[in-house]
Amino acid sequence: MNLDSPILCDQEPSRLRMVRPIGVYALHGITFLGNRLFAVDRTEGLLLEIDRETDNTTVLNPCQTAKFAGATGLAIWEDTLWFASDEDICCCRGAIRDGKVGELKPEHFVSLSYPADGIAVWQSTLYVTCQRLGYILVFDCNTGREITRFYAPGIGVENITVRNEELWVCDKTEQTVYCLERANGDVKFSVLTPFENPSGLAFHQDAATGEEVLYVAYAGDELYIRDDPNSADPFQLTKRDRTFVHPLYFHYNQAEGYALSNGFLMEMSYVEELSPLEEVAIDNLEWRIALPSETHRQKVRQITPIGMPFTEEIQEGERVAVFKFDRLHAGERRIFGWKALLEVRAIKYQLSPRDVEKIPKLSPEFEAKYLVDNDNLAMDTEIVRSAATAAIGSETNILRKLLSIRNFVYDQLAYGIRPHIDTPDIVLRRGIGSCGEYVGVLLALARLNGIACRTIGRYKCPAFADRKGLPLEPDFNHVWLEFYIPGFGWVPMESNPDDIQERGPYPLRFFMGLAWYHVEIGKGIRFQSLTSEGLPVKKENVSVGSLAINHVRFTILSELPAI
């Protein structure tokens, strides 16, 4: 396969759809037999056939649900159906006849010391994932003997499928699909999934066209407002099961070292509502607001003004909207800003420590700009300098150093929203930080260890990829960071979303990766600034926050292929 080509060839996403099976709680394991999609519902012990076009769902084991209770893996090879349930791997030999599932007679094949999570079969070889063991186990289908084992690529519960010489693994915690070499388990590349909690995956090959599509199942829950008319509080916030199957589009650019996955066409509106806290008048005011950036994963199709016109200027290669007021009058009220039509995709950079062992030295220009304390990072304080030393130990590789710094910060901090951003020394003493404070600590420790890095943001679309055509408004802004690898370029790293459990292990999904819902604006420059008579307006005199209230809105219009 040419990995520089998308797996979907010329197939448009509009021809495929999200599959929402009816009356199903939690899909864990899917497989195809020709055009038929089969799945297991772990909660109810159901073996299902699901129509991808209508969502019609048929139970294939109505009198044998106890046998499939807790099933998480599903595979079909020739005339045998395989499934994993708790510690046991079972097979139903002769169950597949004339391309259909017939009589099911489960037989015990092998048992693990811990629960199995997923299974796949290729010819006479069985592959089993087990989070508790941390391995992919490889068995001989004829004898039940373990042949070998590979390290699991992620830290979460994983399911697995096989395609020719590749193993494909999805990880619920990592929100990632990995492509591995079937011979040795080495990771070739990985991509982020557009939804959380991937729980199963399988390839489907169209018999008529030969096109292959990777489908991924998801199983989690969602919040909703429950209407209970018999309660004193009739509207109750609660959770319900949510499970579905969706195509995963991806493109691996091996030459440039990154992989893209499911994209979305969206509108983003950024508006300032002029509403000063105090009456103020300013002559010849120029109000600059950065515009969305062009990157590997983000393309700007169109930008239009909202409320009043603006001119554009370029700062360090980034587009900036300039709104001009001959005079901002006391009591003046306006709404102004911009609307952008964007293509956004998930990205995951495919670099290993070995790839960066012999990188060039950082240039003097980058040292002067990105290794200094130019943003209240408290890099000269004892607590910050001690943390920078403790974080990396004796490590010298840039990727291992930064990962060690990230894990050190996650060990030291817990996430909490703050009304303002404190300096890293205060945050380290307190042990609690917002996303901006995580970024500040990460920047300080990385720069003190010779890693050039910068703050990036500024918003995330609410992560509801299936809510097309609806206005989505984020509750907060968001920042993350980029670090610079000499000879390669800038690479992203999230601030705090991977800090999911005390003392780890921590996932790597957003280390060198961003989900589709991140919107990059004005990379490397200030997001907003005010000038009057050509000179910067001093923040102590008047600030953007004291002049206006911002409004941010996203609307997802359609899904896009990976390129």
Summary of the structure (lengths in Angstrom):
residues: 563
radius of gyration: 26.2
end to end distance: 16.9
largest distance: 84.8
contacts: 1849
relative contact order: 0.12
helix: 12%
strand: 46%
